[in-house]
Amino acid sequence: MPFKRFFRRAEEEEEEEIDIEDYLNGLSIREGKLIEREDVTYIKPMDLDPEGGGIDEAKRELEKNNIVVLNVKQLLRNKILLRDVVKRLKDICMDLDGDIGKISNEKILLVPANMRIIHRGS
């Protein structure tokens, strides 16, 4: 009956939820504070506040040729503001020769000049 035990354990492991954030933090290859370098492109997770604040910071990161993963979760209740923020971000990306794309309903990807996002067809 070792096969039953093997399969039961596999099923039990599937049911157990994994906290991806904790898991990835445990895999960190760098300890301590990160000192930014100009010759490195960073992927920066950022949050917009409920009023849409944080756009200027995202623009500065794009100007430094960094990639921004923007969390817009706090704007989901205000569809008009969300639409205006996305339009503003799109204009910023166009001005900087970057690109913008949707990762999920809560996340927007902004890439700097000379990078393009390939959008999947619906």
C-alpha positions, 0 to 999 in steps of 0.5 A: 500500500505504499502507493496509496500513501504516496498519492495521499501525500501528493493530494494533501500537498496540493490542498495546502496553500502557499504564500508566494510573497513569503516563499519568494522573500525566502529565496532572496539572493541579496541581503541588506539594503540595495544600492541602486546603480545606473547601469542596472535596470530594476523592476520596481513594484509601486502602489498608487494611493486612492487619489492616484498619487504616485504617478510622478514617482512611476514616471521618474523610475521610467526616466531612469530606465526601470520597469514599474509594476504598478498596483492600482487596487486602491483605485478600483472603486473609482472607475473615472479616476482609474480611467484618467490615471491610466490615460495619464500613464499612457501619455507618459509612456508615449512621451518617454517612448515606453509602453504600458500593459495590463497584468491583471485588474489590479496591476499595470506594467510600465516599461521604459524606452526601447522596450515593448510589451507584446499584448496577447489577442483576446 
